[in-house]
Amino acid sequence: MAPATGDLTDVQKKIFEKISKNEVSELKTLLAANKVKMDFVDENGMSPLQHACYKGNKEIVQMLLDQGADVNACQHEHAYTALHFAALSGNAELCHLLMSYGARLTATNSVGRTPAQMAAFVGNHSCVATINNFIPKADVDYYIKPQGLQTESMLPPHLADSFHKFIMQVNVHPVRVVMNLQRCPGLLENAAKVQKVLESMRHKVMTRGSETNEIMAFKYHYLSCVVAEVIKFQKRQEAMKAEKTEKISEEGEEKKSDTIEVLIRKFLKCSRTDGTPEYQEAFLRETVREFPYRESTIFRQMVATLAASDPPSAVSVVSAAINGQRAFSDNAQVCVTCGEDKANKKCSKCKTVQYCDRECQRLHWFMHKKACTRLGLTSAPSAKMSDADREQISSAGFSMATNAAVLQFFEAVKKNEIDKVKELLKSKTVEVDVKDPTSHDHSALHVAVMEGFNDLARILVDEFKAPVNVRNGYGKIPLQVATDVNNMNIVKFLLERNSELRDYAEPYLNEPIIDELFEAAVSNNVPKIIELVKERKVDIDSVDKSNHQRTVLHVAATNGYEELVHILVDELHADIQCDDDFGDTAKHMAIDNNHPEIAKFLIEKGYKDRY
């Protein structure tokens, strides 16, 4: 039983008093004048260290630790350790300090809660993340010395500090992990050794009996999978270099040579339909599925979340598993490239996308440039028209009455209100070639092709004779804008209507016979596909340039055309290993679209998984 306050000496009482009042200098003087062991407690069983942690005062805590306070001593009536109190205080730096002195992360209070769980309970997310990601340096130092019958250490000693920094990272977004691997000296060049150490640490942390840490085990597993992905891309780049094979970037402009940048682009490349980073999503889901400890609570929770009818993104599930669930997240302040919090830089052009630094902005530009103008465009209606806008409209020779009509017209175009657009044009209230003076001089056709309003675009051209070669404020014609946002159906339409600059869209256009092949695939027209391949000699592994370089087998697997898949593989000898822009094969498409029978068939036919 803890002693009563009457058992405390005057000096001990004064120590509690100074801590309670956060009187740092006075406490320092008191401790200097009196040699006192820090093992005494108050009527609730709380030591001076626990009191200081409760107050969240890092300076006093450091002072007490210097005096020899035991970081794990606990006589508290409800078994709250110093780390429990620090976690409740919300001071993440204090939590880190205690852990660096050996505070036990897995200690539980009287209701069975760890410090991280208590921090999560009161919404102190930074403390949760700090605790969950803390790894003692001794855990790393174990691997820089040969163990047992080993003739050399698993990790070269000079990599210890870099490796420790790498595994302590809190931001577990795959892009940030890859960037950190590259930035930590020596790790990228020794990626294979790094991966083996991570796998060993995963096993070790799950075989500690009562000290088993599922969260850290999954983090080690996750980091090892990211490193393995880097190694895979390294080997792919080396093979390409050896064969002197030119690989064109997603922009079709230059040869990709930087392994890290190639992988980052894969992680960032988004679907045109819903904006999902498909490769990243598939990789993270596969990583979760491959966690070997399937009976663990963390595995079951992640699988259940990802299997829900409307699941959150895989990256948010992985982050929540490692860093704890956040009650509130300000997505407006998150770097769109690497997921870093408090990203305070914006795209200077559209002002709508956040980045943490210039490097992240540069890496994301290949994706963002296609939407940058459109984002600026969609944000324009909510803003008040400035004096400069009014002057620009006025200088164009419009009356204010006409100005109102122009704004009304573009509002209807941006909302795809076809009947309203037709009404304004037929009444001659506005001309079809009028430009939006408040948004980069876009014509209505520019806006329609940018937003994917293809029916409206066709009406503007065919019914109202909208000029197809008119240029916006950036000097681009509608075909260029449509190409930039991957609206290839309307690109073909514009070319049929005598649009200029065919060369601009050429890298993304299929030959007519290839379009015929994919139209047959989408409609499950088996006889037509057989005719095209056998009689007209079309390569069955031809890729659809307008749809992420996917093959007919991708299309069949996505749509669940089981009979067609069998014919493509058995009769037409389609390559089951072909992957698209995101690295996905037909097997991945089958799994992602709930067609397990097709995935099983492909595996039986010799498919080799990428992981």
N, C-alpha and C positions, 0 to 999 in steps of 0.2 A: 504494500500500500504506500502511495506517495506521501511524503512528510507534509505536515501542515506548515503554514507560513510562519507560525511561532517558532519552528525549528530552524528557520533561516537566520543567518547572522545579519548584522546591519549592512555589511558590505554587499552581501548577496541580494538583500532587499533593494539597495541602491542600484545595483546592476539591472534588476528587473524594471525599476523606475525609469532609469535612463533609456532603456530599450523601448519602453512603452511610450516615452515622449520623443523618440528619435533624436536624442541629444548625443550626437556622434562624438564631438570633441570632449564633452564632459565624461563620457564613458571611456574614452581613450585614456584620459588623465587618471580616472579611477582604476582602470586595469593596470596602468603603469605603476601606480603607487601600491597596489596590493596583488600579491601572487595568489590567485584563486583558481581552483580547479572548476571547470565548467560542467560538472556532473550533477549539480543540484537542480531541484525542480520545485515548482510552486504547488499549491493545493490541488491543482488539476493534473499534476504530473508533467507539466510543461517545463522544459529546460530553457535557459536563456537563448540558445540557438533556435529553438522552436518558436519562441516569442518573436525573435528578430525576423524569422522567415514569415511568420504570420503578418508582421508589419510590412514585409516586402522590402526591407532595407538591406541592400546588397553590401554596403560599406560596413555596417555593423556585423553582418554575417561573416564577412571576410576577417574582421577583427577577432571574432570569437573562434573562428577556425584556426587562426594564427595562435590563439591561446590554448589550442588543443581540444576544442569541443569535438565530441564524437558525432559524426554526421548521421549515424544510424541508431544512436541511443534513443530509446523510446519507452517512457513510463506513462505516457498519456493515457488517460482513462478510456479513450476510444481508439487508441492505437494509431493516432495520426503522427506520422514521422515529420521530420523537418521538411522533407521534400513534399509531403502532402500540403503542409502549410504554405510553402513557396508556390506550389501549383495553384492553390486557392487565391494567393495574393495577386496572381496575374503577371508576375515578374519573370519573364522567360530567361533573362540573363542570370537571375538568382538561381533558377532551376539548373542551368548549365554549370554554374559554380559548384553547387552541391554535388552534382553528379561527377564532376571532375575530381572531387574529394572522396568519391566512392559511395555516394548515396545509392541505396538499392532501389531500382526502378520498379521491382515487382512486389515490394512490401505492400501489404493490404491493411486497411483499418478494420474496425470492429464490424463493419457491414460488408467486408470483402472487396473494397474498392482500392485500386492502385492510385498513385498520385496522378497519372495521366487521366484516369477515369474521373477523378474528382475535378480536375481542371476542365474536362469536357462537360461535366455536369453543370458547371457555373459559366460555361461559355468562354473560357480562357484558351482559345484555340492556339495561340502562339506557344503557350506552355505545353499543350498536348503535343504539338509538332516537335518542340525542342526535346521533350522527354522521349518520345517515340523514336527519334532519330539519333539519340546519343549512343555512342559506341566508345568504350574505354580504349585508350591507346594500347593498353596491354593486350587487348584482343587482336590487334594488328601485329604487335611485336612478336607474338607467338609464331607468326608465319615467316619471320625474317631469320629464323634459326632452324637448322635441320632438326627434325623430330624423329625419334625412333631409328629406323634403318635408313632414313633418307641421307643421301650423300650431299645434297644441297638444299637450301631453303626453298619453299614454294614461292616466296616473294623476295626479289632482290632487296637487300637492306636499304638501298638508296631510294626506293620507291615507297617506303613506309609512310612518310609524311604526306605525300601526294595521294596515296591510296586512302589514308585515314580521312583526309579532307573530302575525297570523292564520295566515300560511303556515308559521311556525316551530312551530306546535302539534304536540305528540307524540301526543296522544290523537286518533285519527282516526275515532272512532265518529261516525256521521252526526248523531246528536243533539247531541253536543258541538261538532261543527263548526258546526252551525246556531246553537247558542247563542253560540259565539265570534264568529260573523259579526254577530250582533245586539249583542254587548257591545263590540266594537271600534268606537270612534267613527267615524261617517261611512260605514262599509262597506255597511251595509244600504241606505242611501239611494243609493249608487252601485254597486249590485250588478252592473249590466250592464257597467260599466267594469272592475270587479274580475274578472269572468268573462273578458273579452277579454285582460286582462293575463296571467291564468293560462294561457290557451291559447297566448299568445305565448311565455311562459316554458317551457311544455311543448315547443314546437317548438325553441326556442333551445338547451335543455339536451340535446336529441337530435341537434344538428348541430354538436357541438364536437369532432368527430374522436375522438382518444384520450381526451378528457375527457368523453365522453358518459356521462350518468348516467341509466340506465333507471329506477332507483328514484325519483329526484326527478321525472322526467318523468311517471311514473304518479301521483305525489302531486299534481302540478299538475293533471293530468287529472282526478283524483278530486275535488279541491277545486272545480274548475270545474264539474263535474257537479252537485255539491251546491248551488253558487251558482245554477246554471241551474234546479234544482228549486225553489229559493226564488223565483226570478223568475217561474217558471210559476205558483206559488201566489199571488204578488203580483197577477199579471194576472187570475187567476181570482177573487180576492177583490174586485178593482176592478170587474170585470164584474158580479159579483153585487150589489155596492153600487149600481152604476149602474142596474141593472134592479130594484133594491129587492126582491131575492129573499131570502127568509128561508132560512137553512141551519141545520138543527138539529144540534146536536153529537151525538157517538156516544152520549152519555148521555141524549139527548132532553130536555135541560133548558134550554139557552140557545143563543143565536145565537153562532156562532163569528165573531170579528172579527179576532183577532190572527193575522196570516199565519204567523209563526214557530210559534206554539202549535198551529195547525192542522196544520202539516207535522210537528211533533214527535209529535203524537198519531198521525198516519199511520204514522210510523216505529215507534212503540211498540205499536200495536194488534196483538195476537197472535191466531193461529188458535185456535178453541176445541178443535180436535181434538188438536193436538200442541204448542201453545204457541209456534209459530214466528211471529216478526214478519214476516208475509207481504209487506207493502208494502216494508219495509226490505230484505228478502231479494231481492225482484224488482228493486228499484232498484239495489242493489249489483251484482247479476249483470249487469244491463244496462250499468252503468258499466264493468265489466271488459270486456264484449263490445265496447264502443265505443272502447276504447283503440286508437288508429290504428296503433301500431307493432307489428304482429302477428308480426313475425319476432323480436321481442325475447325474451330469456330470461324476463323477469318475466311477460310476457303468457302465454307457453306454460305456465309453471309454475302460474299461477293458474287457467287454463282446465282444465288436467289435474286439478288438485285439486278444482275445482267439478264436474267431470264424473264424478268417482269414484262408485262404487255407494252409498257412505254418506259423503257429503262433510261437512266441518265447516261451520259457519255462514259465510255470505259475509262478515260483518263480521270474523270471525277471520282469514279468508283475506286480506282487504284489509289488515288491521292487520299481519299477519305479513309481507306483501310490502313494506310501507313501513318497519316498525320492526324486522323480523327475527323469526324463529321463537323463541318462548320454550320453554325446556326444561321449565319448570314454571310454572303459573299458579294462584294462589290465588283461584279464582272467588268464594269466600266473602267476599273483601274488595274486590270490584268493584262499583261503582255499577250497579244494575240499569237505570237510566235512560240514563246517558251513557257507561258503560264505564270511568269513571275508577278508577285503582288506589287502594288504601288508603282505601276508603270506610268511615268509622268510625261512621256513624249508622245506626240500625236503626229500622224501623217500630215505634212504641211499642206497637202493638196485638198484632201476631203475633210480633214479635222475630225474624223469619226473613229479612227482605229488607233489603239494605244500600243506603244512599244516601250521596252525598258531601256533600250539603247539603239545606236545606229546599226550595229551588226544584226540585231533581230529584224530591224526594218529592212535591211538589205536582203536578208534571207527570205523574207516573206513577200518581197515585191513581185516575184514571178506570179504569185497568186493574186495579190492585192491590186496590181495594175489593171486587171480585167474588171474590177468592180469599183475602183477608186472614183472614177467620174460618176458612175451610177449612184454611189453613196452620197457624193456631193450633191447630186441632182435630187435625190429623194429627201435630203435634209432641207433643200431650199424652200419648199412651200411653207414650212413651219416658221420661217424667219420673216420678219417684216422687211418690206422692200426699202432699201437704203436710198439716200439722196442720189448716190452715184447710179443706182439702177434706174431711178426715175429720169436722171439726166440722159442716160444711155437710150432709154425708150424715147424720150423727147427728141433727142438728136436724130433718131431714126425716122422722124417725121410722123409719129403717131400722135393722135389726140388722146386725152385721158380716157375718153369713152372707148376708143379703140384699144388702149392699153388694157382696160378691164376685160375686153373681149378676148384679147390674146392670153391673158392670165387664166381666164375661164377655160379657154380652149386647151391650154397645156395641162391644166388641172384634170380635165376630162381624159386627155391622152394618158397621163400618168396613172390614172385609175382604171384604164382600159374600158372606159364607158363609150363603147362603139356607137351606140345610137346618138349620144350627145355630140360626139365628134362629127358624125355625119350631118346632124342637124345644123351645126355651126358652119360647116363647109358648104352645104347646099344653100344656106341662106346668104352666102357671100359675106358673112360677118367677119370672117378671117380667110386668108388665102392658105392653101395647103403648104406652101413653101415658107410661111412665116417662121421666124426663129424666136426661141425663148430668150429674151434679153436678160433674164435674171439667172440663167444657168448655161453659161458657156456657148451660147448661140446654137443650141441643139435645135434641129428641125423636129417636127412630130415623128418623122420616120426614124430619126436617130433614137428618139426615146422609145419607140415601139420595139425596134430590134434589140435595144439594150435590155429592156425589161422582159423580153421573150413574148411580147404580145404579137404573135405571128399573124393571126387573122386580121388584126388591125393594120399591120404593116402591108399586107396584101391589098386590103381595101384602099389604103392611102395611095398605093402605086397604081393599081388597076382601075379603080373607080374614080379617083380624084387626080390621077396623073402626078403624084408627088415625084419630084426629081430625085433619081437614085444616086446622083453623083454630087449632091450638095455637100459642102464641108461645114463642120461645126467650128467652134472657137479654137479647137486643137488642130484644125486642118484635116480632120478625118471624115471620110465619107461613110455612109451607113454600113457598107460591106465591111470596112475595117472594124467598126464598132461591134458588129455582129460576130466577126471572127474573134475579137478580143474576149467576148463573153461566151465563146463556144456555141453560138446559135447557128449551127451549120445548115439547118434546114432552110433558114431564111437567107443564108449566104447563097445557096443554090438558086433560090428564087430570084435574088437580086442579080445574079449572073445571067439568068434567063431573061432578065429585063434590061440587059445591056449595061450592067454596072462595070465600071473600070476597076483596075487593080486586082485582076484575077490572081496575079502572082502572090499577093499578100495572103490570100486564103488557100493557095495551092497545097501547102504542107498538110492541111487538115481535110482535104477533099479526096474521096474515093473515086476510083474509076467507075463508070456507070455499071459495068458488069459486077463489080464488088458490091455496089449498092443493091443490085438485084439479088445477090447472094444473101445479104443480111436482111433484106425485106422478106425473103423466103424463110429465113431462120426465125424471124420474129413471128411470122404467121404460121410456123410449124408446117410449112409446105415441103414435105419430104421428097416427093417426086421432082419438084423443081430444083431442089438442092442437088439431088443425084444427077439430074440432067446437066446442071451447070458444071459439076465436077467431072463427070465421066465423059460427057459429049463435048462440052465447051472448054474443057481443060482448065477450069478455075482451081487454083490452089486452095484446098480445104482449110489450110492454116492462114489464109489471108486475114489481115487485121482491119478492123473498122477504124480509120483514122479519126472519125468524128465521135467515136465512143471509146476513148481511153485505150485504143489499140487492142480491143477485145476480139476474139475469134468467134466463129459460129458455135463452137463447143461451149464457150462462155455463155452465149445467148441461150442455148438449149438448156444448160445446167441452171441458169438463173430462173428460167420460166418453168422448170420442172418437166420438160419434154423428154421423158424417159426413153421412149422408143427412138426418138431422133438421136439421143446421146449414144444409144447402142449402135445405131447405124453409122454414126460419125466415127466411132472408135473401131468397131469390128469390120465394117465394110469399106469405109472411106479413109481409114487409118489416120484420123486426126491426132495431133500431138497432144497428149493429155497433160504435158508439163508446161505448155505455153502460158506465160503470165502476161498480165496487162500492165498499164502504166503504174498501177499500185502494187505490183508484185503478186496479184491474186490470180490463181488458176481456176479452172472450171470446178475443181473440187471445193475450193473455198467459196465460190459462188453458190454451189449446191447447198453447202452447210448454212451459209448466211441467209439463204432463202427457204430454209426448212425442207430440203429435199434429200434426206439422209440416204435414201435408196440409190440415188445417183452417185453420191459421194462414195458409198460402199462399193458400187460397181467400178468406179475409177480406181479405187485402191486395189481391188481384185485384179485389175488390168495392169498393175505395176506402178501405179502412181507413187512417187516419192515425196513425202511431205517436206516443206521448206524449213521446218523447225526441227 
